[in-house]
Amino acid sequence: MPVQSLDTSDLDVVEPLHKAIMMRGGRLVLAGLKAQPRAVMERSDFREKVKMLLNK
């Protein structure tokens, strides 16, 4: 199910998840993000931490 909206408090939940996945040798890939969540992630520099496959 696509994420329709996101704010910085949501990123506070996703970031530790991302770290836990990386510590286990995995990779968190967020694909097919809608415009609003993508914009929040780009503004917060979260894009640099997580590979985002952008649909443009």
All heavy atoms as TSV, in Angstrom:
chain	resi	resn	atom	element	x	y	z
A	1	MET	N	N	0.843	-1.178	0.000
A	1	MET	CA	C	0.000	0.000	0.000
A	1	MET	C	C	0.886	1.239	0.000
A	1	MET	O	O	1.796	1.361	0.816
A	1	MET	CB	C	-0.900	-0.023	1.230
A	1	MET	CG	C	-1.699	1.234	1.399
A	1	MET	SD	S	-2.845	1.141	2.777
A	1	MET	CE	C	-4.297	0.720	1.878
A	2	PRO	N	N	0.640	2.176	-0.898
A	2	PRO	CA	C	1.459	3.381	-0.973
A	2	PRO	C	C	1.283	4.280	0.246
A	2	PRO	O	O	0.193	4.390	0.796
A	2	PRO	CB	C	0.945	4.104	-2.214
A	2	PRO	CG	C	0.070	3.150	-2.931
A	2	PRO	CD	C	-0.340	2.101	-1.960
A	3	VAL	N	N	2.360	4.917	0.624
A	3	VAL	CA	C	2.312	5.898	1.704
A	3	VAL	C	C	1.837	7.213	1.104
A	3	VAL	O	O	2.455	7.741	0.187
A	3	VAL	CB	C	3.697	6.071	2.363
A	3	VAL	CG1	C	3.677	7.178	3.386
A	3	VAL	CG2	C	4.149	4.760	2.967
A	4	GLN	N	N	0.732	7.731	1.613
A	4	GLN	CA	C	0.141	8.952	1.071
A	4	GLN	C	C	0.709	10.210	1.702
A	4	GLN	O	O	0.824	11.244	1.043
A	4	GLN	CB	C	-1.380	8.932	1.264
A	4	GLN	CG	C	-2.061	7.768	0.583
A	4	GLN	CD	C	-1.991	7.840	-0.931
A	4	GLN	OE1	O	-1.941	8.906	-1.525
A	4	GLN	NE2	N	-1.974	6.686	-1.561
A	5	SER	N	N	1.026	10.146	2.999
A	5	SER	CA	C	1.569	11.328	3.678
A	5	SER	C	C	2.561	10.886	4.750
A	5	SER	O	O	2.529	9.754	5.220
A	5	SER	CB	C	0.451	12.171	4.292
A	5	SER	OG	O	-0.185	11.453	5.324
A	6	LEU	N	N	3.436	11.821	5.102
A	6	LEU	CA	C	4.518	11.516	6.027
A	6	LEU	C	C	4.972	12.823	6.655
A	6	LEU	O	O	4.936	13.865	6.007
A	6	LEU	CB	C	5.679	10.894	5.239
A	6	LEU	CG	C	6.835	10.304	5.991
A	6	LEU	CD1	C	6.473	8.915	6.505
A	6	LEU	CD2	C	8.032	10.180	5.070
A	7	ASP	N	N	5.381	12.776	7.919
A	7	ASP	CA	C	5.982	13.957	8.538
A	7	ASP	C	C	7.277	13.534	9.233
A	7	ASP	O	O	7.645	12.361	9.232
A	7	ASP	CB	C	5.018	14.685	9.474
A	7	ASP	CG	C	4.578	13.847	10.668
A	7	ASP	OD1	O	5.310	12.914	11.064
A	7	ASP	OD2	O	3.501	14.127	11.210
A	8	THR	N	N	7.961	14.496	9.810
A	8	THR	CA	C	9.266	14.191	10.388
A	8	THR	C	C	9.182	13.245	11.582
A	8	THR	O	O	10.124	12.494	11.827
A	8	THR	CB	C	10.016	15.478	10.790
A	8	THR	OG1	O	9.188	16.249	11.651
A	8	THR	CG2	C	10.401	16.288	9.566
A	9	SER	N	N	8.059	13.244	12.299
A	9	SER	CA	C	7.928	12.285	13.401
A	9	SER	C	C	7.855	10.853	12.863
A	9	SER	O	O	8.319	9.923	13.525
A	9	SER	CB	C	6.722	12.607	14.279
A	9	SER	OG	O	5.523	12.469	13.562
A	10	ASP	N	N	7.307	10.680	11.670
A	10	ASP	CA	C	7.306	9.350	11.046
A	10	ASP	C	C	8.731	8.922	10.701
A	10	ASP	O	O	9.083	7.749	10.828
A	10	ASP	CB	C	6.443	9.347	9.785
A	10	ASP	CG	C	4.982	9.625	10.078
A	10	ASP	OD1	O	4.458	9.090	11.079
A	10	ASP	OD2	O	4.352	10.373	9.305
A	11	LEU	N	N	9.544	9.872	10.281
A	11	LEU	CA	C	10.939	9.547	9.975
A	11	LEU	C	C	11.696	9.132	11.224
A	11	LEU	O	O	12.633	8.337	11.151
A	11	LEU	CB	C	11.638	10.735	9.310
A	11	LEU	CG	C	11.146	11.097	7.917
A	11	LEU	CD1	C	11.939	12.290	7.389
A	11	LEU	CD2	C	11.206	9.933	6.972
A	12	ASP	N	N	11.281	9.656	12.378
A	12	ASP	CA	C	11.896	9.248	13.641
A	12	ASP	C	C	11.662	7.767	13.923
A	12	ASP	O	O	12.414	7.148	14.674
A	12	ASP	CB	C	11.348	10.074	14.809
A	12	ASP	CG	C	11.800	11.518	14.767
A	12	ASP	OD1	O	12.796	11.813	14.080
A	12	ASP	OD2	O	11.148	12.351	15.433
A	13	VAL	N	N	10.638	7.192	13.336
A	13	VAL	CA	C	10.352	5.761	13.470
A	13	VAL	C	C	11.112	4.970	12.408
A	13	VAL	O	O	11.662	3.913	12.681
A	13	VAL	CB	C	8.834	5.497	13.357
A	13	VAL	CG1	C	8.536	4.013	13.331
A	13	VAL	CG2	C	8.086	6.180	14.489
A	14	VAL	N	N	11.163	5.501	11.198
A	14	VAL	CA	C	11.789	4.784	10.082
A	14	VAL	C	C	13.308	4.725	10.231
A	14	VAL	O	O	13.932	3.718	9.905
A	14	VAL	CB	C	11.391	5.423	8.731
A	14	VAL	CG1	C	12.117	4.761	7.577
A	14	VAL	CG2	C	9.884	5.330	8.530
A	15	GLU	N	N	13.912	5.782	10.759
A	15	GLU	CA	C	15.377	5.817	10.847
A	15	GLU	C	C	15.963	4.698	11.713
A	15	GLU	O	O	16.902	4.023	11.280
A	15	GLU	CB	C	15.854	7.185	11.327
A	15	GLU	CG	C	17.345	7.340	11.182
A	15	GLU	CD	C	17.806	8.774	11.299
A	15	GLU	OE1	O	16.967	9.682	11.404
A	15	GLU	OE2	O	19.027	8.970	11.278
A	16	PRO	N	N	15.440	4.435	12.924
A	16	PRO	CA	C	15.988	3.304	13.695
A	16	PRO	C	C	15.742	1.952	13.000
A	16	PRO	O	O	16.574	1.052	13.088
A	16	PRO	CB	C	15.248	3.354	15.026
A	16	PRO	CG	C	14.650	4.707	15.115
A	16	PRO	CD	C	14.490	5.196	13.715
A	17	LEU	N	N	14.624	1.843	12.312
A	17	LEU	CA	C	14.348	0.628	11.537
A	17	LEU	C	C	15.418	0.454	10.470
A	17	LEU	O	O	15.967	-0.641	10.293
A	17	LEU	CB	C	12.960	0.705	10.899
A	17	LEU	CG	C	12.617	-0.404	9.920
A	17	LEU	CD1	C	12.549	-1.754	10.625
A	17	LEU	CD2	C	11.311	-0.086	9.206
A	18	HIS	N	N	15.731	1.531	9.777
A	18	HIS	CA	C	16.762	1.494	8.746
A	18	HIS	C	C	18.106	1.066	9.336
A	18	HIS	O	O	18.803	0.212	8.787
A	18	HIS	CB	C	16.871	2.871	8.090
A	18	HIS	CG	C	17.987	2.983	7.120
A	18	HIS	ND1	N	19.009	3.876	7.280
A	18	HIS	CD2	C	18.255	2.296	5.980
A	18	HIS	CE1	C	19.860	3.744	6.271
A	18	HIS	NE2	N	19.422	2.795	5.481
A	19	LYS	N	N	18.470	1.635	10.488
A	19	LYS	CA	C	19.742	1.272	11.136
A	19	LYS	C	C	19.768	-0.203	11.530
A	19	LYS	O	O	20.778	-0.885	11.342
A	19	LYS	CB	C	19.971	2.155	12.353
A	19	LYS	CG	C	20.315	3.579	11.995
A	19	LYS	CD	C	20.502	4.432	13.228
A	19	LYS	CE	C	20.778	5.872	12.847
A	19	LYS	NZ	N	20.932	6.742	14.002
A	20	ALA	N	N	18.654	-0.697	12.060
A	20	ALA	CA	C	18.584	-2.108	12.462
A	20	ALA	C	C	18.727	-3.029	11.254
A	20	ALA	O	O	19.410	-4.056	11.323
A	20	ALA	CB	C	17.271	-2.388	13.186
A	21	ILE	N	N	18.103	-2.667	10.166
A	21	ILE	CA	C	18.204	-3.473	8.943
A	21	ILE	C	C	19.641	-3.475	8.444
A	21	ILE	O	O	20.180	-4.526	8.067
A	21	ILE	CB	C	17.238	-2.940	7.865
A	21	ILE	CG1	C	15.788	-3.216	8.282
A	21	ILE	CG2	C	17.540	-3.548	6.503
A	21	ILE	CD1	C	14.751	-2.515	7.429
A	22	MET	N	N	20.292	-2.322	8.442
A	22	MET	CA	C	21.686	-2.234	7.981
A	22	MET	C	C	22.621	-3.047	8.864
A	22	MET	O	O	23.543	-3.689	8.366
A	22	MET	CB	C	22.135	-0.777	7.932
A	22	MET	CG	C	21.534	-0.012	6.783
A	22	MET	SD	S	22.173	1.678	6.674
A	22	MET	CE	C	23.916	1.410	6.638
A	23	MET	N	N	22.385	-3.027	10.171
A	23	MET	CA	C	23.243	-3.789	11.091
A	23	MET	C	C	23.164	-5.288	10.822
A	23	MET	O	O	24.098	-6.018	11.129
A	23	MET	CB	C	22.856	-3.494	12.538
A	23	MET	CG	C	23.253	-2.111	12.993
A	23	MET	SD	S	22.731	-1.721	14.672
A	23	MET	CE	C	23.579	-2.983	15.595
A	24	ARG	N	N	22.075	-5.721	10.238
A	24	ARG	CA	C	21.899	-7.138	9.903
A	24	ARG	C	C	22.316	-7.441	8.463
A	24	ARG	O	O	22.045	-8.517	7.944
A	24	ARG	CB	C	20.450	-7.542	10.141
A	24	ARG	CG	C	20.094	-7.570	11.617
A	24	ARG	CD	C	18.604	-7.798	11.813
A	24	ARG	NE	N	18.242	-7.909	13.216
A	24	ARG	CZ	C	18.077	-6.883	14.056
A	24	ARG	NH1	N	18.270	-5.645	13.638
A	24	ARG	NH2	N	17.731	-7.080	15.307
A	25	GLY	N	N	22.921	-6.447	7.824
A	25	GLY	CA	C	23.416	-6.649	6.468
A	25	GLY	C	C	22.374	-6.430	5.393
A	25	GLY	O	O	22.616	-6.733	4.226
A	26	GLY	N	N	21.238	-5.890	5.761
A	26	GLY	CA	C	20.178	-5.657	4.791
A	26	GLY	C	C	20.204	-4.245	4.244
A	26	GLY	O	O	21.108	-3.461	4.512
A	27	ARG	N	N	19.177	-3.953	3.474
A	27	ARG	CA	C	19.067	-2.637	2.854
A	27	ARG	C	C	17.601	-2.259	2.806
A	27	ARG	O	O	16.759	-3.056	2.389
A	27	ARG	CB	C	19.650	-2.688	1.458
A	27	ARG	CG	C	19.636	-1.376	0.738
A	27	ARG	CD	C	20.364	-1.471	-0.563
A	27	ARG	NE	N	19.548	-2.222	-1.511
A	27	ARG	CZ	C	19.749	-2.208	-2.817
A	27	ARG	NH1	N	20.757	-1.549	-3.316
A	27	ARG	NH2	N	18.966	-2.894	-3.612
A	28	LEU	N	N	17.280	-1.065	3.230
A	28	LEU	CA	C	15.916	-0.556	3.168
A	28	LEU	C	C	15.779	0.252	1.890
A	28	LEU	O	O	16.509	1.217	1.677
A	28	LEU	CB	C	15.618	0.332	4.386
A	28	LEU	CG	C	14.238	0.976	4.433
A	28	LEU	CD1	C	13.146	-0.083	4.497
A	28	LEU	CD2	C	14.140	1.913	5.629
A	29	VAL	N	N	14.883	-0.167	1.034
A	29	VAL	CA	C	14.640	0.534	-0.217
A	29	VAL	C	C	13.191	0.993	-0.216
A	29	VAL	O	O	12.283	0.182	-0.038
A	29	VAL	CB	C	14.909	-0.376	-1.441
A	29	VAL	CG1	C	14.600	0.358	-2.736
A	29	VAL	CG2	C	16.343	-0.876	-1.432
A	30	LEU	N	N	12.997	2.280	-0.405
A	30	LEU	CA	C	11.656	2.847	-0.461
A	30	LEU	C	C	11.370	3.193	-1.915
A	30	LEU	O	O	12.060	4.004	-2.522
A	30	LEU	CB	C	11.576	4.098	0.415
A	30	LEU	CG	C	11.976	3.874	1.872
A	30	LEU	CD1	C	12.055	5.192	2.601
A	30	LEU	CD2	C	11.013	2.926	2.556
A	31	ALA	N	N	10.365	2.574	-2.478
A	31	ALA	CA	C	10.048	2.770	-3.890
A	31	ALA	C	C	8.601	3.205	-4.045
A	31	ALA	O	O	7.747	2.897	-3.229
A	31	ALA	CB	C	10.276	1.464	-4.654
A	32	GLY	N	N	8.343	3.924	-5.107
A	32	GLY	CA	C	6.988	4.320	-5.433
A	32	GLY	C	C	6.393	5.332	-4.472
A	32	GLY	O	O	5.188	5.359	-4.268
A	33	LEU	N	N	7.245	6.174	-3.894
A	33	LEU	CA	C	6.750	7.161	-2.945
A	33	LEU	C	C	5.902	8.217	-3.642
A	33	LEU	O	O	6.233	8.671	-4.728
A	33	LEU	CB	C	7.911	7.856	-2.243
A	33	LEU	CG	C	8.756	6.993	-1.323
A	33	LEU	CD1	C	9.980	7.761	-0.878
A	33	LEU	CD2	C	7.944	6.539	-0.132
A	34	LYS	N	N	4.828	8.600	-3.001
A	34	LYS	CA	C	3.999	9.697	-3.492
A	34	LYS	C	C	4.766	11.002	-3.277
A	34	LYS	O	O	5.766	11.054	-2.571
A	34	LYS	CB	C	2.658	9.740	-2.765
A	34	LYS	CG	C	1.853	8.470	-2.918
A	34	LYS	CD	C	1.386	8.326	-4.346
A	34	LYS	CE	C	0.520	7.094	-4.490
A	34	LYS	NZ	N	0.130	6.805	-5.840
A	35	ALA	N	N	4.287	12.079	-3.877
A	35	ALA	CA	C	4.999	13.363	-3.871
A	35	ALA	C	C	5.241	13.908	-2.463
A	35	ALA	O	O	6.352	14.361	-2.152
A	35	ALA	CB	C	4.241	14.389	-4.706
A	36	GLN	N	N	4.254	13.886	-1.599
A	36	GLN	CA	C	4.404	14.486	-0.273
A	36	GLN	C	C	5.430	13.743	0.582
A	36	GLN	O	O	6.345	14.371	1.121
A	36	GLN	CB	C	3.037	14.578	0.428
A	36	GLN	CG	C	3.046	15.415	1.695
A	36	GLN	CD	C	3.487	14.643	2.943
A	36	GLN	OE1	O	3.431	13.419	2.979
A	36	GLN	NE2	N	3.947	15.363	3.943
A	37	PRO	N	N	5.349	12.411	0.713
A	37	PRO	CA	C	6.383	11.718	1.501
A	37	PRO	C	C	7.788	11.878	0.910
A	37	PRO	O	O	8.763	12.047	1.633
A	37	PRO	CB	C	5.957	10.252	1.480
A	37	PRO	CG	C	4.543	10.239	1.067
A	37	PRO	CD	C	4.310	11.489	0.289
A	38	ARG	N	N	7.868	11.860	-0.408
A	38	ARG	CA	C	9.162	12.027	-1.070
A	38	ARG	C	C	9.744	13.404	-0.741
A	38	ARG	O	O	10.922	13.531	-0.426
A	38	ARG	CB	C	9.009	11.849	-2.570
A	38	ARG	CG	C	10.317	11.966	-3.320
A	38	ARG	CD	C	10.179	11.680	-4.793
A	38	ARG	NE	N	9.126	12.469	-5.379
A	38	ARG	CZ	C	8.252	12.014	-6.263
A	38	ARG	NH1	N	8.296	10.757	-6.648
A	38	ARG	NH2	N	7.335	12.792	-6.760
A	39	ALA	N	N	8.918	14.433	-0.768
A	39	ALA	CA	C	9.378	15.794	-0.475
A	39	ALA	C	C	9.874	15.906	0.966
A	39	ALA	O	O	10.906	16.537	1.224
A	39	ALA	CB	C	8.259	16.798	-0.740
A	40	VAL	N	N	9.159	15.304	1.916
A	40	VAL	CA	C	9.588	15.336	3.319
A	40	VAL	C	C	10.942	14.655	3.465
A	40	VAL	O	O	11.839	15.178	4.137
A	40	VAL	CB	C	8.536	14.662	4.237
A	40	VAL	CG1	C	9.088	14.455	5.640
A	40	VAL	CG2	C	7.256	15.480	4.281
A	41	MET	N	N	11.118	13.519	2.835
A	41	MET	CA	C	12.389	12.797	2.932
A	41	MET	C	C	13.525	13.568	2.288
A	41	MET	O	O	14.644	13.585	2.796
A	41	MET	CB	C	12.256	11.412	2.325
A	41	MET	CG	C	11.413	10.508	3.168
A	41	MET	SD	S	11.416	8.842	2.502
A	41	MET	CE	C	10.545	8.001	3.817
A	42	GLU	N	N	13.255	14.218	1.173
A	42	GLU	CA	C	14.291	15.006	0.510
A	42	GLU	C	C	14.676	16.222	1.352
A	42	GLU	O	O	15.857	16.534	1.496
A	42	GLU	CB	C	13.828	15.439	-0.875
A	42	GLU	CG	C	13.767	14.274	-1.848
A	42	GLU	CD	C	13.172	14.643	-3.190
A	42	GLU	OE1	O	12.570	15.730	-3.326
A	42	GLU	OE2	O	13.281	13.811	-4.108
A	43	ARG	N	N	13.702	16.906	1.934
A	43	ARG	CA	C	13.987	18.093	2.754
A	43	ARG	C	C	14.739	17.741	4.034
A	43	ARG	O	O	15.525	18.535	4.535
A	43	ARG	CB	C	12.691	18.829	3.112
A	43	ARG	CG	C	12.138	19.659	1.993
A	43	ARG	CD	C	11.070	20.612	2.482
A	43	ARG	NE	N	10.025	19.971	3.249
A	43	ARG	CZ	C	8.892	19.493	2.763
A	43	ARG	NH1	N	8.642	19.572	1.471
A	43	ARG	NH2	N	7.991	18.940	3.549
A	44	SER	N	N	14.505	16.558	4.556
A	44	SER	CA	C	15.155	16.170	5.811
A	44	SER	C	C	16.490	15.467	5.581
A	44	SER	O	O	17.117	15.018	6.525
A	44	SER	CB	C	14.235	15.237	6.600
A	44	SER	OG	O	14.136	13.987	5.941
A	45	ASP	N	N	16.929	15.359	4.349
A	45	ASP	CA	C	18.155	14.648	3.973
A	45	ASP	C	C	18.083	13.153	4.269
A	45	ASP	O	O	19.092	12.473	4.276
A	45	ASP	CB	C	19.393	15.261	4.639
A	45	ASP	CG	C	19.690	16.650	4.116
A	45	ASP	OD1	O	19.438	16.906	2.924
A	45	ASP	OD2	O	20.168	17.477	4.896
A	46	PHE	N	N	16.887	12.657	4.531
A	46	PHE	CA	C	16.728	11.222	4.752
A	46	PHE	C	C	17.062	10.451	3.482
A	46	PHE	O	O	17.504	9.314	3.533
A	46	PHE	CB	C	15.289	10.920	5.196
A	46	PHE	CG	C	15.116	9.540	5.753
A	46	PHE	CD1	C	15.590	9.219	7.011
A	46	PHE	CD2	C	14.485	8.551	5.015
A	46	PHE	CE1	C	15.439	7.944	7.529
A	46	PHE	CE2	C	14.324	7.279	5.521
A	46	PHE	CZ	C	14.801	6.975	6.777
A	47	ARG	N	N	16.876	11.086	2.352
A	47	ARG	CA	C	17.199	10.455	1.066
A	47	ARG	C	C	18.655	10.002	1.026
A	47	ARG	O	O	18.979	8.990	0.415
A	47	ARG	CB	C	16.912	11.437	-0.054
A	47	ARG	CG	C	17.198	10.885	-1.413
A	47	ARG	CD	C	16.896	11.906	-2.475
A	47	ARG	NE	N	17.211	11.341	-3.761
A	47	ARG	CZ	C	17.167	12.012	-4.876
A	47	ARG	NH1	N	16.809	13.265	-4.877
A	47	ARG	NH2	N	17.461	11.437	-6.003
A	48	GLU	N	N	19.532	10.757	1.673
A	48	GLU	CA	C	20.948	10.396	1.682
A	48	GLU	C	C	21.202	9.135	2.502
A	48	GLU	O	O	22.180	8.438	2.291
A	48	GLU	CB	C	21.783	11.548	2.233
A	48	GLU	CG	C	21.658	12.833	1.430
A	48	GLU	CD	C	22.068	12.661	-0.020
A	48	GLU	OE1	O	23.081	11.988	-0.284
A	48	GLU	OE2	O	21.352	13.194	-0.893
A	49	LYS	N	N	20.335	8.842	3.457
A	49	LYS	CA	C	20.517	7.694	4.335
A	49	LYS	C	C	19.891	6.423	3.773
A	49	LYS	O	O	20.326	5.322	4.074
A	49	LYS	CB	C	19.910	7.987	5.708
A	49	LYS	CG	C	20.555	9.157	6.398
A	49	LYS	CD	C	19.828	9.492	7.660
A	49	LYS	CE	C	20.378	10.758	8.288
A	49	LYS	NZ	N	19.599	11.181	9.421
A	50	VAL	N	N	18.847	6.581	3.005
A	50	VAL	CA	C	18.096	5.435	2.488
A	50	VAL	C	C	18.017	5.556	0.974
A	50	VAL	O	O	17.705	6.618	0.452
A	50	VAL	CB	C	16.669	5.411	3.071
A	50	VAL	CG1	C	15.850	4.256	2.506
A	50	VAL	CG2	C	16.713	5.318	4.585
A	51	LYS	N	N	18.274	4.480	0.291
A	51	LYS	CA	C	18.162	4.478	-1.163
A	51	LYS	C	C	16.706	4.649	-1.541
A	51	LYS	O	O	15.857	3.838	-1.195
A	51	LYS	CB	C	18.698	3.158	-1.719
A	51	LYS	CG	C	18.520	2.974	-3.196
A	51	LYS	CD	C	19.426	3.871	-3.976
A	51	LYS	CE	C	19.318	3.542	-5.448
A	51	LYS	NZ	N	19.924	4.524	-6.272
A	52	MET	N	N	16.395	5.740	-2.239
A	52	MET	CA	C	15.026	5.977	-2.678
A	52	MET	C	C	14.978	5.882	-4.197
A	52	MET	O	O	15.710	6.565	-4.896
A	52	MET	CB	C	14.546	7.377	-2.232
A	52	MET	CG	C	14.320	7.472	-0.746
A	52	MET	SD	S	13.834	9.089	-0.131
A	52	MET	CE	C	13.017	9.899	-1.438
A	53	LEU	N	N	14.135	5.010	-4.669
A	53	LEU	CA	C	13.926	4.894	-6.110
A	53	LEU	C	C	12.792	5.848	-6.468
A	53	LEU	O	O	11.635	5.580	-6.186
A	53	LEU	CB	C	13.558	3.462	-6.482
A	53	LEU	CG	C	14.576	2.411	-6.077
A	53	LEU	CD1	C	14.055	1.020	-6.421
A	53	LEU	CD2	C	15.912	2.651	-6.721
A	54	LEU	N	N	13.146	6.971	-7.045
A	54	LEU	CA	C	12.166	8.012	-7.288
A	54	LEU	C	C	11.452	7.798	-8.607
A	54	LEU	O	O	12.079	7.560	-9.640
A	54	LEU	CB	C	12.838	9.389	-7.285
A	54	LEU	CG	C	13.568	9.753	-5.992
A	54	LEU	CD1	C	14.233	11.107	-6.150
A	54	LEU	CD2	C	12.611	9.765	-4.821
A	55	ASN	N	N	10.152	7.910	-8.572
A	55	ASN	CA	C	9.335	7.848	-9.784
A	55	ASN	C	C	9.079	9.272	-10.234
A	55	ASN	O	O	8.284	9.968	-9.645
A	55	ASN	CB	C	8.002	7.149	-9.505
A	55	ASN	CG	C	8.174	5.704	-9.134
A	55	ASN	OD1	O	9.200	5.116	-9.424
A	55	ASN	ND2	N	7.193	5.140	-8.505
A	56	LYS	N	N	9.781	9.686	-11.241
A	56	LYS	CA	C	9.599	11.058	-11.743
A	56	LYS	C	C	9.121	11.022	-13.169
A	56	LYS	O	O	9.342	10.132	-13.900
A	56	LYS	CB	C	10.888	11.856	-11.640
A	56	LYS	CG	C	11.264	12.128	-10.197
A	56	LYS	CD	C	12.410	13.081	-10.135
A	56	LYS	CE	C	12.682	13.410	-8.678
A	56	LYS	NZ	N	13.723	14.380	-8.512
